[in-house]
C-alpha cells in the first residue's frame, strides 16, 4: 500500500489533479484546459464552474489509473481562493474545494486549503528546488495575475507551512498573460495564446520592436503597450515581429520590476511562477539581464509546472502533515 497526498486546482482555465508520494515524488499529474470558443478571449465564471464540474471526476479517475499499486490518501491540498487575502473569492475554485471536502470527509483525512497563488509558489518550490531562504522574491505572471511579492514563512504560526506574502508591485491595468492572449487572438491564435505566440515569435526575435514602457516602484502598465502593439499590427507589421515584440515588452517589464524590488528589499533570490514564465525567450532574457551581472539568483520550475497545475497544493498538504 502506497501512502500519497492529493492536490486539486480548479483555476480560470485549467482543471488539475496531482498525486505525490511520501517522498514528494510525482506519481500522477492530470490536467485539462477549459474550452474557449474560437475568437473569444475568456470564459464566464458559470462556464468555468460547469467545465470543472465535468472535468474533475474524469481527471481524478485518470490520476488513480496511473498508479500501479493500491494507494492510501493521507491528506488533500486544494486551491480554494485566488489570493491569500480574507476577501479573495472566485466561483471556479468552489468546484475543487467541494470535491476535496467530500473526499477528505469520506477518507477521514486532513484537508489543507491554500490560495491559487500559494499553489503556484509551492509548485515552483517543489519543481525548482528553491529558493531555500526564509525570505525571497516571487514573480507571478499569468492571465489573471501580474505581481512581484515578498515571500516569507508565516511567523505568526510556527507550526504552519503557510506563507506570508506581501505585494511589492504589479500591474496597474491588464496582466502580462492578458497582453499575450489579446494580441494572440488579434493575430488569429486560439485562446489561450501563450505557446503558439511563443512559437510564432521564435521566427523573428531579431526584428522585435521595442515597445514604449514605464515601470515605477515595481509597477507596470500594459494597457499602453497593448495599444501601441495594436497600431503596429494595423500598419501591417508581420505577425512574427508582433509576437516577438510582445515577448520583449514583457521581458523588459519584468526585469525592471525585479531590479526595483531588489533595490527596495535587498533580497536577491527570485522564484518565477505562472504560465507566462514558461516562455523560453523571457527566461533567457531575464537570466542575461539579472544572473550574468550577478544581480539575482533566479529559480524557474520546469516549464510544465509554470502554468496552472495542482502539484503545489499536493506539496503543501505533504509538507503540512510532516
C-alpha positions in Angstrom: 0.0 0.0 0.0 1.5 3.3 -1.1 0.7 6.4 1.0 0.0 9.5 -1.1 -1.3 13.1 -1.0 -3.7 14.6 -3.4 -3.7 18.1 -4.9 -6.6 19.8 -6.7 -6.7 23.1 -8.5 -9.7 24.5 -10.5 -8.5 27.8 -11.9 -9.9 30.0 -14.5 -8.7 28.0 -17.5 -7.4 24.6 -16.2 -8.7 21.7 -14.2 -5.8 19.9 -12.4 -5.3 16.9 -10.2 -1.9 15.8 -8.9 -0.7 13.0 -6.6 2.6 12.9 -4.7 4.1 10.1 -2.7 5.6 10.4 0.8 8.9 11.4 -0.7 7.4 14.2 -2.8 7.8 12.2 -6.0 5.1 12.9 -8.5 3.1 9.8 -9.3 0.2 11.3 -11.3 -0.4 14.7 -12.9 -3.6 15.1 -14.9 -4.9 18.4 -16.4 -7.4 19.7 -18.8 -7.5 23.2 -20.3 -11.0 24.6 -20.4 -12.6 25.0 -23.8 -12.9 28.6 -25.1 -14.7 29.2 -28.4 -12.6 30.4 -31.3 -12.2 34.1 -31.3 -13.2 34.6 -27.7 -10.7 35.9 -25.1 -12.0 34.1 -22.0 -14.9 32.4 -20.2 -17.6 33.5 -17.8 -17.4 32.1 -14.3 -20.5 30.0 -14.8 -18.9 28.3 -17.8 -15.7 27.7 -15.8 -17.8 26.0 -13.0 -19.6 23.8 -15.5 -16.5 22.6 -17.2 -14.6 22.0 -13.9 -17.6 20.0 -12.6 -17.5 17.9 -15.7 -13.7 17.5 -15.8 -12.8 16.8 -12.2 -14.2 13.3 -11.8 -12.7 12.2 -15.1 -9.2 13.6 -14.2 -9.4 12.0 -10.7 -10.1 8.6 -12.3 -7.2 9.1 -14.8 -4.8 10.0 -12.0 -5.8 6.9 -10.0 -5.4 4.7 -13.1 -1.8 5.9 -13.5 -0.8 4.2 -10.2 0.5 0.6 -10.3 -0.3 -0.3 -6.7 -3.0 0.2 -4.1 -2.9 3.7 -2.5 -3.9 5.3 0.7 -4.7 9.0 0.7 -3.2 10.7 3.7 -4.1 14.3 3.0 -5.6 16.6 0.4 -4.5 20.1 -0.6 -6.8 22.3 -2.7 -6.7 25.8 -4.1 -9.8 27.3 -2.5 -9.5 31.0 -3.4 -7.3 33.2 -5.8 -5.0 35.0 -3.4 -4.1 34.8 0.3 -6.5 37.6 1.3 -9.6 37.5 3.5 -11.9 38.7 0.8 -10.4 36.7 -2.1 -13.1 34.7 -3.9 -13.8 33.2 -7.3 -16.6 30.7 -8.0 -14.3 28.5 -10.1 -12.4 27.4 -7.0 -15.6 26.2 -5.3 -15.7 23.2 -7.5 -12.3 21.9 -6.4 -12.8 22.8 -2.8 -16.2 21.0 -2.7 -14.7 17.9 -4.3 -11.8 18.0 -1.9 -14.1 18.3 1.2 -16.2 15.3 0.2 -13.0 13.2 -0.4 -11.5 14.3 2.9 -14.6 13.5 4.9 -15.1 10.1 3.3 -11.5 9.2 3.9 -11.2 10.8 7.3 -8.1 12.7 6.3 -7.0 16.3 6.8 -7.8 18.9 4.2 -5.5 21.9 3.6 -6.9 25.0 1.9 -4.5 27.4 0.2 -4.8 30.1 -2.4 -4.1 29.6 -6.1 -1.2 32.0 -5.8 0.3 29.9 -3.0 -0.3 26.8 -5.1 1.9 28.3 -7.8 4.6 29.2 -5.4 4.7 25.8 -3.8 4.7 24.2 -7.2 7.7 26.4 -8.1 9.5 25.5 -4.9 8.8 21.8 -5.5 10.0 21.8 -9.1 12.9 24.3 -8.9 14.2 23.1 -5.6 14.3 26.6 -4.1 14.8 29.3 -3.0 15.6 27.8 0.4 16.0 31.2 2.1 13.4 32.1 4.7 12.5 35.2 2.7 12.7 35.7 -1.1 11.0 37.4 -4.0 8.5 35.8 -6.2 7.1 36.9 -9.6 3.7 35.6 -10.5 2.8 36.2 -14.2 -0.4 34.7 -15.7 -3.6 35.7 -17.4 -5.1 36.7 -14.0 -2.1 37.9 -12.0 1.0 40.1 -12.6 2.7 40.7 -9.2 6.1 40.7 -7.6 5.9 39.8 -3.9 8.0 39.2 -0.9 7.5 35.7 0.4 8.4 34.5 4.0 7.4 31.8 6.4 4.3 32.8 8.4 5.9 33.6 11.8 2.5 34.2 13.3 2.0 30.4 13.3 5.3 28.5 13.7 3.6 25.1 13.2 2.1 26.2 9.8 3.7 26.0 6.4 1.6 28.9 5.2 3.4 31.8 3.6 3.4 35.4 4.4 3.1 37.2 1.1 3.5 41.0 0.7 2.8 42.6 -2.6 5.7 44.9 -3.8 4.5 45.7 -7.2 2.5 44.5 -10.2 0.3 45.7 -13.0 -1.9 48.9 -12.9 -4.3 47.5 -15.6 -4.1 44.4 -17.7 -1.9 41.4 -16.8 1.0 40.0 -18.8 -1.0 36.9 -19.8 -3.8 39.1 -20.9 -1.5 41.0 -23.2 -0.3 37.7 -24.7 -3.8 36.4 -25.2 -5.3 39.7 -26.5 -2.6 40.1 -29.1 -2.6 36.4 -29.8 -6.3 36.4 -30.6 -5.7 39.5 -32.7 -3.1 37.5 -34.7 -5.6 34.7 -35.2 -4.1 32.4 -32.5 -6.5 30.3 -30.4 -7.0 31.3 -26.8 -5.0 30.8 -24.6 -2.4 32.0 -26.9 0.9 31.6 -24.9 2.6 28.5 -26.6 1.5 29.4 -30.1 2.5 33.0 -29.8 5.9 31.8 -28.5 6.4 29.6 -31.5 5.4 32.5 -33.8 7.8 34.9 -32.1 10.7 32.4 -32.3 10.8 33.0 -36.1 11.7 36.7 -35.8 13.3 37.6 -32.5 16.0 39.7 -34.2 13.3 42.1 -35.6 11.5 42.6 -32.3 10.4 46.2 -31.8 11.0 48.0 -28.5 7.6 49.0 -27.2 7.3 52.2 -25.0 7.1 51.0 -21.4 7.1 52.6 -18.0 7.9 50.8 -14.7 7.8 52.8 -11.5 8.1 51.4 -7.9 7.9 47.8 -9.4 4.5 48.6 -11.0 3.9 48.4 -14.8 1.1 49.3 -17.2 0.5 47.0 -20.1 -2.5 48.9 -21.5 -0.3 51.5 -23.3 1.9 48.8 -24.8 -1.2 46.9 -26.0 -2.5 50.0 -27.8 0.9 50.6 -29.4 1.2 46.9 -30.5 -2.3 47.0 -32.0 -1.3 50.1 -34.0 1.8 48.2 -35.3 -0.5 45.3 -36.3 -2.8 47.7 -38.1 0.2 49.1 -40.0 0.8 45.6 -41.5 3.8 44.7 -39.3 4.5 40.9 -39.7 2.8 38.7 -37.1 6.1 37.1 -36.2 7.5 40.6 -35.4 4.4 41.5 -33.4 4.7 38.3 -31.4 8.4 38.8 -30.7 7.7 42.4 -29.6 5.1 41.2 -27.1 7.7 38.9 -25.6 10.4 41.6 -25.5 8.0 44.0 -23.9 7.0 41.6 -21.1 10.7 40.6 -20.5 11.8 44.2 -20.2 9.0 45.0 -17.8 9.7 42.0 -15.5 13.4 42.8 -15.5 12.7 46.3 -14.3 10.2 45.2 -11.7 12.7 42.7 -10.3 15.5 45.2 -10.2 13.3 47.7 -8.3 12.2 45.1 -5.9 15.8 44.0 -5.2 16.7 47.7 -4.6 13.9 48.1 -2.1 14.2 44.8 -0.2 17.8 43.7 -0.6 16.5 40.2 -1.5 18.2 38.6 -4.5 16.6 35.1 -4.6 13.7 35.2 -7.1 11.2 32.5 -7.9 9.3 32.9 -11.1 5.9 31.2 -11.5 2.8 31.4 -13.6 2.2 30.4 -17.2 3.9 33.4 -18.8 7.2 32.4 -17.1 7.3 29.2 -19.1 8.2 31.3 -22.1 11.8 30.4 -23.1 12.7 33.8 -24.6 11.6 35.6 -21.4 13.6 33.1 -19.3 16.7 33.6 -21.3 16.3 37.4 -21.3 15.9 37.5 -17.5 18.9 35.3 -17.0 21.0 37.5 -19.3 19.9 40.7 -17.6 19.9 39.6 -13.9 22.1 36.5 -13.4 25.0 37.2 -15.7 25.6 40.6 -14.0 25.2 38.7 -10.6 22.2 40.9 -9.6 19.9 38.0 -8.7 19.6 34.2 -8.4 16.6 33.1 -10.5 14.6 29.9 -9.8 12.4 28.6 -12.6 10.3 25.5 -12.3 10.2 23.1 -15.1 8.2 24.8 -17.9 5.3 22.3 -17.5 4.9 23.4 -13.8 4.8 27.1 -14.6 1.2 27.1 -15.8 -1.7 26.1 -13.7 -1.3 22.7 -12.0 -2.1 21.0 -8.7 1.3 19.9 -7.6 1.7 22.9 -5.4 -1.5 22.1 -3.4 -0.3 18.5 -3.1 3.2 19.6 -1.9 1.6 22.0 0.6 -0.5 19.1 2.0 2.5 16.9 2.2 4.8 19.4 4.0 1.9 20.4 6.3 1.3 16.9 7.6 5.0 16.0 8.1 
